[in-house]
Amino acid sequence: MPLGNLENMEEQMIINALERTGGHRAHAAEQLGISRRTLSRKLREYGIDVPSGDRPTTPGTISHEQQKFFRAKVNLPVTLQNANGKECQAQAVNLSTGGMGLDTIPDPVMFTGLLDVSFLLPDSDTVIQAKGRLVWPTSEAEPACDS
């Protein structure tokens, strides 16, 4: 779960529930333990527009709202550096506007707090540098990087 204020955490939890349910509001509300009406109110409050399945879309374009649910599968090396300068290599397995899913993080306990995250943008010579934190969505899940 992302670190930050309570409203940011609530908004991210709603977005994650909508991602898991493919944008199905009733299922997302059930997962969140709230009524569909409360979910609709929260969607308006946070300005989250969930596209309905019957809206026509232009091929090759993703609206701003759809970008909240976009996740690309990737397979690329990522370098993490903690505040003490210690580095490790991890493998990115997905990338979305909400963060990056990482696999094979050696000794994740050494990488708490704000981290420097860098990786080479696929099919280019561009190095992406960002700040991020390792977070776990559930106690059984692998760490992910929220950048």
C-alpha positions as CSV (number, residue, x, y, z in Angstrom):
1,M,0.0,0.0,0.0
2,P,1.4,3.4,-0.9
3,L,2.7,5.6,1.9
4,G,1.1,9.0,2.3
5,N,-2.0,10.6,3.7
6,L,-5.2,8.7,4.4
7,E,-7.0,10.1,1.3
8,N,-4.2,9.0,-1.0
9,M,-4.2,5.5,0.5
10,E,-8.0,5.3,0.1
11,E,-7.9,6.5,-3.5
12,Q,-5.1,3.9,-4.3
13,M,-7.1,1.1,-2.7
14,I,-10.1,2.0,-4.8
15,I,-8.0,2.1,-8.0
16,N,-6.5,-1.3,-7.1
17,A,-9.9,-2.8,-6.4
18,L,-11.1,-1.6,-9.8
19,E,-8.0,-2.9,-11.5
20,R,-8.5,-6.4,-9.9
21,T,-12.2,-6.4,-11.0
22,G,-11.7,-5.0,-14.5
23,G,-13.6,-1.9,-13.5
24,H,-16.7,-3.7,-12.2
25,R,-18.0,-1.3,-9.6
26,A,-20.1,-3.8,-7.6
27,H,-17.3,-6.3,-7.3
28,A,-14.8,-3.6,-6.3
29,A,-17.2,-2.3,-3.7
30,E,-17.6,-5.8,-2.3
31,Q,-13.8,-6.3,-2.1
32,L,-13.5,-3.0,-0.3
33,G,-16.2,-3.8,2.1
34,I,-18.3,-0.8,1.2
35,S,-21.6,-0.3,-0.6
36,R,-21.8,0.4,-4.3
37,R,-23.3,3.8,-3.4
38,T,-20.3,4.7,-1.2
39,L,-18.0,3.6,-3.9
40,S,-19.8,5.8,-6.4
41,R,-19.5,8.8,-4.0
42,K,-15.8,8.1,-3.5
43,L,-15.3,7.9,-7.3
44,R,-16.8,11.3,-7.7
45,E,-14.9,12.7,-4.7
46,Y,-11.5,11.5,-6.2
47,G,-12.4,12.3,-9.8
48,I,-12.0,8.6,-10.8
49,D,-14.0,8.0,-14.0
50,V,-14.4,4.3,-14.7
51,P,-15.1,3.8,-18.4
52,S,-18.2,1.7,-19.0
53,G,-17.9,-1.3,-21.3
54,D,-20.3,0.1,-23.9
55,R,-18.4,3.3,-24.6
56,P,-16.7,3.4,-28.0
57,T,-13.0,3.9,-27.8
58,T,-10.6,5.0,-30.5
59,P,-8.1,2.3,-31.4
60,G,-4.6,3.1,-30.2
61,T,-5.5,5.6,-27.6
62,I,-5.9,5.3,-23.9
63,S,-7.9,8.0,-22.1
64,H,-6.6,9.6,-18.8
65,E,-9.1,7.5,-16.8
66,Q,-8.1,4.3,-18.6
67,Q,-4.4,5.0,-17.8
68,K,-5.2,4.6,-14.1
69,F,-6.0,0.9,-14.9
70,F,-3.2,0.3,-17.5
71,R,-0.5,-2.2,-16.6
72,A,2.2,-3.4,-19.0
73,K,4.1,-6.6,-18.6
74,V,7.8,-6.0,-18.7
75,N,10.9,-8.0,-18.0
76,L,13.8,-5.6,-17.3
77,P,16.5,-5.1,-14.7
78,V,16.0,-2.4,-12.1
79,T,18.6,-0.9,-9.8
80,L,17.5,0.1,-6.3
81,Q,19.7,2.3,-4.0
82,N,18.9,3.0,-0.4
83,A,19.8,6.1,1.6
84,N,23.1,4.6,2.7
85,G,24.2,4.0,-0.9
86,K,23.7,0.3,-0.9
87,E,22.5,-1.0,-4.3
88,C,20.7,-4.1,-5.5
89,Q,19.4,-5.4,-8.7
90,A,15.8,-6.5,-9.1
91,Q,13.7,-7.7,-12.0
92,A,10.6,-5.6,-13.0
93,V,7.7,-7.8,-14.1
94,N,5.0,-5.1,-14.6
95,L,4.7,-1.4,-14.9
96,S,1.7,0.8,-14.3
97,T,0.9,4.4,-13.3
98,G,0.5,3.1,-9.7
99,G,4.0,1.6,-9.5
100,M,6.3,-1.2,-10.7
101,G,6.0,-4.9,-9.8
102,L,9.4,-6.3,-8.8
103,D,10.7,-9.9,-8.5
104,T,13.8,-11.3,-6.9
105,I,14.8,-8.6,-4.5
106,P,17.7,-9.8,-2.4
107,D,17.4,-8.8,1.3
108,P,14.4,-6.5,1.0
109,V,14.8,-5.4,4.6
110,M,17.9,-3.5,3.6
111,F,15.7,-1.4,1.2
112,T,13.2,0.4,3.4
113,G,12.5,4.1,3.2
114,L,12.8,6.2,0.2
115,L,14.9,4.6,-2.6
116,D,16.5,5.7,-5.8
117,V,15.1,3.5,-8.6
118,S,16.6,3.4,-12.1
119,F,16.1,1.3,-15.2
120,L,16.8,1.5,-18.9
121,L,13.6,2.3,-20.9
122,P,13.0,-0.7,-23.2
123,D,14.2,-0.2,-26.8
124,S,16.0,3.0,-26.1
125,D,19.1,4.5,-24.5
126,T,17.1,6.5,-22.0
127,V,17.7,5.8,-18.3
128,I,14.6,6.4,-16.1
129,Q,15.4,7.6,-12.6
130,A,12.7,8.0,-9.9
131,K,12.2,7.8,-6.2
132,G,10.1,5.0,-4.7
133,R,9.4,2.7,-1.8
134,L,9.0,-1.0,-1.5
135,V,5.5,-1.9,-0.4
136,W,3.6,-5.2,0.1
137,P,0.0,-5.4,-0.9
138,T,-0.7,-8.4,1.4
139,S,1.4,-10.3,3.9
140,E,1.8,-13.2,1.4
141,A,2.7,-11.1,-1.6
142,E,6.1,-10.2,-3.1
143,P,7.4,-6.7,-2.6
144,A,6.5,-4.1,-5.3
145,C,8.1,-0.8,-5.9
146,D,5.8,2.3,-5.7
147,S,7.5,5.0,-7.7
